[in-house]
């Protein structure tokens, strides 16, 4: 049973309704949170499941090439391997802080993640993790008393430096790819409404990361950015999107002015914007409520 202290779980999940093209081209793009918050005044216990978007170092402890080596984490800490696929904090790092956490949830595979440390929350995310094609995990967590759930949709991956370099003849974002993603996201939103209606006392919140990134890219100068097309950490490709960020990569001079950190991931500055929208955003980005409202709310249903 989930503990009676406030609980937040972040999980990557792609379901059977994912359109074939999106499934083929995105192996790890959807994540969601689950809350079991008994008291909004208490700091929630936080469990994170996902991929490189929220990985904080689990891959440092397994035999894989998918490791966030320097210069990843360059703004997170000095002379250490943060395990994060961005220059600084991930979205979940920022949300943890805004929820009142004094430190970040440790990677599950770290040797010191034992005992009481686990009870305060753990990050299970691993870069390159696969796709789960059903909702069975949701049902299991629901029966473990997870009740308040935030699901993020798929972002505008057709605008990443990787897709821009992979499709050099296209002008701007890859519209057809983003259209496929939008089609999936609409199905996802309907599914969440159905789950809320059918799982007693549950609330599923739809976090529109797709709309958030679209807003950032269309208004990047208003957000203080100077570059919305290229990877800050780059080596190969017009947009720096053909290789991941690694030790031989070049780094842009001012990381706060770039939307994208590498071929796929956002900079910490972008992550701060996304976290702000998730925490306090209006219905354009969070439906039917944002994280702060969810924490202080009683469970609601669409028909109420």
Secondary structure, 3 states (H helix, E strand, C coil): CCCCCCEEEEEECCCCCCCHHHHHHCCCCCEEEEEECCCCCCCCEEEECCCCCCCCCHHHHCCCCCCCCCCCCCCCCCCCCCCCCCCCCCHHHHHHHHCCCCCCCEECCCCCCCCHHHHCEEECCCCCCCCCCCCHHHHHHHHCCCCEEEEECCCCHHHCHHHHHHCCCCCCCCHHHHHHHHHHHHHHHHHHHHHHHHCCCCEEEEECHHHHHHHHHHCCCCCCCCEEEEECEECCCCCCCCCCCCCCCEECCCHHHEEECCCCCECHHHHHHHHHHHHHCCCCCEECCCHHHHHCCCCCCCCC
